[in-house]
Amino acid sequence: MYSKAEKSNIKKEFWTAFGMYMKPIRNADGETINWVNYKTGVKHIYFRMDAGTKQCSIAIEIKTPTSEERKIVYDKFISLKSIFNEVCSKDWTWIENTYDEDAKVVAKIYSEKNGVNVMKKEDWPQIISFFKGRLIKLDEFWLMVKVNFE
């Protein structure tokens, strides 16, 4: 078992390694980007990555102040779903109402890989590969449709 500090250090080491791996990769517009802390540029829409002891996931989270606003934004994503599926693939799960880590209601579009453990460095290549492919495609999609959310 790992202590809380050890877990924190290993996760920090992973995200540093992922950031270094992704640093030379430019976004779909050819610009330098901080892939680990991806900024959508649109309030209440976030791209999140998580790596745990049983799985890793990448998600679009819609965290608006009201359920009405969240539905409007989620419905915009639904209207763009065919483009999303074409660019990002169909292996993403769409949930209009779920809870985030703070028990707040959010809408979420996510993809996950089970059976990987960020605490095992031998799993890092699988996790990095999972994140890299999906994040690059998500960026490509976002640059095409961002104007719909501004």
Number of C-alpha atoms within 10 A of each C-alpha: 5 9 8 8 9 12 16 13 13 16 17 12 14 19 18 13 14 20 16 14 13 18 14 10 16 14 17 17 9 8 8 12 16 14 22 18 12 14 14 15 11 11 12 15 20 18 21 17 19 15 22 15 13 12 15 22 18 21 22 19 21 23 20 18 12 10 15 10 14 22 17 13 20 23 13 14 18 14 11 14 15 13 15 21 13 11 17 20 14 12 10 17 11 17 14 16 16 12 12 13 6 6 8 11 19 23 24 25 17 18 20 19 15 12 11 18 18 23 20 10 13 11 13 18 11 16 24 19 12 17 25 17 11 19 22 19 19 21 21 17 19 17 14 13 16 13 9 11 14 8
